[in-house]
């Protein structure tokens, strides 16, 4: 992928989520048990390919 294609795909994913992935801070209630598997986040709406795209292009690192 060229730089413009990467930026276009990133913008599409941000629009789909409604936020910038790198700035996402999950709000986990204090009264929830240690098993957070049942907490739904907006990342649940991304496909595996979209998650890999974000990871492989450095959008999920600090």
C-alpha positions as a printed NumPy array, in Angstrom:
array([[  0.   ,   0.   ,   0.   ],
       [  1.224,   3.467,  -0.77 ],
       [  1.087,   6.288,   1.769],
       [ -2.102,   7.815,   0.337],
       [ -3.894,   4.443,   0.386],
       [ -2.814,   3.893,   4.003],
       [ -4.083,   7.331,   5.038],
       [ -7.391,   6.764,   3.204],
       [ -7.91 ,   3.388,   4.897],
       [ -7.008,   4.84 ,   8.304],
       [ -9.512,   7.679,   7.854],
       [-12.199,   5.154,   6.839],
       [-11.564,   3.111,   9.992],
       [-11.58 ,   6.253,  12.194],
       [-14.891,   7.296,  10.635],
       [-16.312,   3.826,  11.227],
       [-15.248,   3.877,  14.892],
       [-16.052,   7.521,  15.534],
       [-12.693,   8.164,  17.242],
       [ -8.939,   8.037,  16.674],
       [ -7.754,   4.555,  17.733],
       [ -4.439,   5.746,  19.186],
       [ -6.285,   8.143,  21.531],
       [ -8.814,   5.551,  22.747],
       [ -8.951,   5.054,  26.516],
       [-11.406,   2.296,  27.485],
       [-13.764,   3.088,  30.327],
       [-13.972,  -0.05 ,  32.45 ],
       [-16.319,   0.209,  35.41 ],
       [-14.64 ,  -0.326,  38.789],
       [-17.261,  -2.842,  39.906],
       [-16.568,  -5.284,  37.059],
       [-14.814,  -8.542,  37.866],
       [-11.373,  -9.347,  36.503],
       [-12.976, -11.015,  33.475],
       [-13.399,  -8.161,  31.008],
       [-14.375, -10.486,  28.159],
       [-18.006,  -9.437,  28.286],
       [-17.345,  -5.679,  27.989],
       [-18.132,  -4.505,  24.475],
       [-15.896,  -1.825,  22.995],
       [-16.083,   0.016,  19.723],
       [-13.145,  -2.104,  18.555],
       [-15.572,  -5.043,  18.519],
       [-16.985,  -3.548,  15.324],
       [-13.735,  -3.852,  13.36 ],
       [-12.887,  -6.798,  11.18 ],
       [ -9.728,  -8.797,  11.764],
       [ -8.215,  -7.196,   8.667],
       [ -8.973,  -3.712,  10.008],
       [ -7.384,  -4.523,  13.371],
       [ -4.306,  -5.954,  11.633],
       [ -4.09 ,  -2.853,   9.436],
       [ -4.073,  -0.586,  12.5  ],
       [ -1.482,  -2.737,  14.286],
       [  0.835,  -3.294,  11.31 ],
       [  0.847,   0.401,  10.414],
       [  1.653,   1.542,  13.954],
       [ -1.705,   3.134,  14.772],
       [ -2.137,   1.176,  18.011],
       [  1.27 ,   1.888,  19.534],
       [  2.165,   4.795,  21.792]])
